[in-house]
Amino acid sequence: MITQMKKYTFLVFHRDYEPFLQQLRDLGVVHITQKAAGLIENDEALQAALQHEDELRRLIAQGAPDQLLQERSNIEQSIEEAKHAASQAAVWGEFEPARIQALKDAGYTLRFYVCTSSAFNAEWGIKVNEVDGKTYFVTVDSADSVDIENYATLLPVPEKSEAQWLQEAEHLRGLLAAANARIEAWQIANLNHLKQQLVEARQNIDWQRVNLSTDKLAEGALCLFEGFCPIDKEAELNAMLNSAQVYYEETDPTEEDATPIQLRNNWFVKLFEPLTGMYGWPNYHEFDPTPILGPCFLLFFALCIGDCGYGLMLTLIGYLIYKGKLKIEMFDGLGGIIMALGVGSTIIGYLMGTFFGVDIYRAEWFPESAKAIMFNNLGENGKIGEYDVMMVLALIIGVVHIILAMTIKAISYTQRDGFKATVSTWGWLLLIVGGICTAILAMTLSLPTEIVKWTLIGIGAVSALGIFIFNTPGRNPLINIGAGLWDTYGMATGLLGDVLSYIRLYALGLAGGMLGAAFNQLGTQVLGENPNIGTWIGFILIVIFGHVLNLLMACLGAFVHPLRLSFVEYFKNAGYEGSGKLYTPFRK
């Protein structure tokens, strides 16, 4: 839910302005309204403060000045170069570079060549080594040298032997340890101070923004600004204002106000608030979608995973992240929601009868009593008519989800704009829900055809009046009819596509189960009828690799597609805009 806010207008004498801001910041409950971003962000002083903040953030993130980091990077690069040179020099064995130079001074030049072993001619020179079908050899040339470069590749003269390059790499590792020590010493001496500077810079920016959002009246003698406070902090703020003896007005926010929002949800729903934030926070006069988005996303995710074994793995991973035992930067702070998704996937996966790709519903070793609540018991042999029960279930979930969205839209729009402005919305809701409920009652209770016919006629007539005649009260009825026809076209084409989109819940769960079963079958084939240590190792490697890969792909699909169903099909039919701003009080 969205916390109710109170709007405050403050009028302060200029001499009391800064002390009063100090009091507001110390209290830390007022979200101060800021002017348009363009009017504030173009201020030169604020731009300089923002740039200083960015520099502090960058320096803290990288953990050392550029000079120290560059020094370490250069040493690491030199180590890699020395290791590479050592590997190239290894084929020439041990030698003294000084002797090569001495021979050159005496008029003899050593040339280093490589060629394919099949092309090597022993008369060319001295064979030094043969590696991977290549022969490395050396020629000693005086004034009269034999040209063999048409048959072999001339290599650079090695500067050092392998042992010398490795010795240099070891020396560089010592320099690297010293560079790391200097970086660590810098961090001990400066990092905490920089973090404190960052806090102060952030507070300075907030202070400047408040100043820039304050209107100066009566030639600067009076300062006027606005803010918002949650209703549960109202008494605390009023007590401070009365003691400060400043003029203020307290009112309820209007549609025109840029009222911030503060979400107030229980621990379970709060887990899914980041998903709402990915799309956009609700406006103050909108509904909070998280209480419905959270459970529905959990259900959709679990259906896409479709395997209780994978659910158990996700639960364990989420628990380890939540307890800080497993450090994965991109999942930092998301251990709770991963655990919830894992538990949901375990339950739904069990109901779908799949455990690490094994169909436990058809497994003889699995207790029959434990199969009683599985989805395969619905219909006849897991089918409703000619269709798989999971496909029908996915479509039913889609219909319910969209009807829920339309119901929320009708209620929230009526609360905001009044019933007259939402007659068309209620007409569509009556037509769809009434028609579906009548059809269900007719099939389950065997209602007489005459009653069903007149019920549908009554629902259709009332809905038609709302959709085509009274969709915009006070407007020309002919224009309303035209608007209703256009709305009908949009509904007829849009709703069908929206409902069919939910088949992806069935398709992803089916694909994941089939792929898991395929890895199990491949591992079983490797194991064979007479397994030994080698086949058991192959079986274990294939099964582990296959299921880890399948889990990763399943999680990606189970995140993206349910998110799309929520952000597109659900939010569109619910009329959700998501253009609100979070409540961020002015405080230290």
TACORQUI-V485580 format. One record per pair of residues at least 24 apart in sequence whose ideal C-beta (glycine too) atoms are under 6 Angstrom apart, sorted by sequence separation. I is the first residue (numbers start at 1). J is the second residue. If there is no record, write none. Layout:
BEGIN
i=<I & I>
j=<J & J>
END
This chain:
BEGIN
i=<113 & 124 & 315 & 318 & 351 & 259 & 263 & 265 & 269 & 434 & 112 & 314 & 315 & 519 & 110 & 111 & 314 & 315 & 110 & 403 & 228 & 311 & 314 & 108 & 109 & 119 & 228 & 230 & 431 & 430 & 108 & 311 & 312 & 516 & 311 & 515 & 92 & 115 & 427 & 115 & 91 & 308 & 311 & 113 & 114 & 427 & 91 & 301 & 305 & 426 & 427 & 113 & 114 & 308 & 302 & 307 & 308 & 424 & 512 & 112 & 302 & 306 & 423 & 424 & 91 & 303 & 298 & 302 & 306 & 309 & 307 & 308 & 309 & 423 & 424 & 306 & 508 & 420 & 504 & 271 & 92 & 95 & 271 & 94 & 501 & 89 & 271 & 498 & 89 & 90 & 89 & 86 & 89 & 86 & 85 & 86 & 82 & 82 & 83 & 82 & 79 & 79 & 78 & 402 & 75 & 75 & 399 & 75 & 398 & 75 & 398 & 397 & 72 & 71 & 394 & 394 & 394 & 394 & 68 & 391 & 390 & 64 & 64 & 63 & 287 & 285 & 60 & 56 & 56 & 56 & 56 & 53 & 52 & 49 & 49 & 354 & 357 & 357 & 46 & 357 & 405 & 409 & 408 & 409 & 406 & 405 & 40 & 43 & 405 & 402 & 40 & 34 & 32 & 35 & 34 & 356 & 33 & 32 & 31 & 30 & 31 & 30 & 29 & 303 & 306 & 29 & 304 & 300 & 304 & 14 & 17 & 303 & 306 & 14 & 306 & 29 & 14 & 12 & 11 & 27 & 10 & 9 & 8 & 7 & 23 & 5 & 6 & 6 & 20 & 3 & 4 & 6 & 31 & 12 & 11 & 10 & 8 & 9 & 310 & 8 & 6 & 7 & 7 & 5 & 305 & 304 & 305 & 5 & 304 & 301 & 2 & 3 & 3 & 301 & 300 & 1 & 297 & 297 & 293 & 2 & 1 & 289 & 279 & 283 & 280 & 282 & 279 & 280 & 281 & 281 & 261 & 260 & 262 & 260 & 31 & 31 & 31 & 32 & 30 & 29 & 30 & 28 & 28 & 25 & 24 & 25 & 25>
j=<137 & 148 & 339 & 342 & 375 & 284 & 288 & 290 & 294 & 459 & 138 & 341 & 342 & 546 & 138 & 139 & 342 & 343 & 140 & 433 & 259 & 342 & 345 & 140 & 141 & 151 & 260 & 262 & 463 & 463 & 142 & 345 & 346 & 550 & 346 & 550 & 128 & 151 & 463 & 152 & 129 & 346 & 349 & 152 & 153 & 466 & 131 & 341 & 345 & 466 & 467 & 154 & 155 & 349 & 344 & 349 & 350 & 466 & 554 & 155 & 345 & 349 & 466 & 467 & 136 & 348 & 344 & 348 & 352 & 355 & 354 & 355 & 356 & 470 & 471 & 354 & 557 & 473 & 561 & 336 & 158 & 161 & 337 & 161 & 569 & 158 & 340 & 569 & 161 & 162 & 162 & 162 & 165 & 165 & 165 & 166 & 165 & 168 & 169 & 169 & 169 & 172 & 172 & 498 & 172 & 175 & 499 & 176 & 499 & 179 & 502 & 502 & 179 & 179 & 502 & 503 & 505 & 506 & 183 & 506 & 506 & 183 & 186 & 187 & 412 & 416 & 194 & 194 & 197 & 198 & 201 & 201 & 201 & 204 & 205 & 513 & 516 & 517 & 208 & 520 & 570 & 574 & 574 & 575 & 573 & 573 & 209 & 212 & 574 & 573 & 212 & 209 & 210 & 213 & 213 & 547 & 226 & 227 & 227 & 227 & 228 & 229 & 229 & 505 & 509 & 233 & 508 & 505 & 509 & 220 & 223 & 509 & 512 & 221 & 513 & 237 & 223 & 223 & 224 & 240 & 225 & 226 & 227 & 228 & 244 & 228 & 229 & 231 & 246 & 230 & 231 & 234 & 260 & 246 & 247 & 248 & 248 & 249 & 551 & 250 & 250 & 251 & 253 & 253 & 554 & 557 & 558 & 259 & 558 & 558 & 261 & 262 & 264 & 562 & 562 & 264 & 562 & 566 & 566 & 288 & 288 & 576 & 567 & 580 & 578 & 580 & 578 & 579 & 580 & 582 & 580 & 581 & 583 & 583 & 583 & 584 & 585 & 586 & 585 & 585 & 586 & 585 & 587 & 586 & 586 & 587 & 588>
END
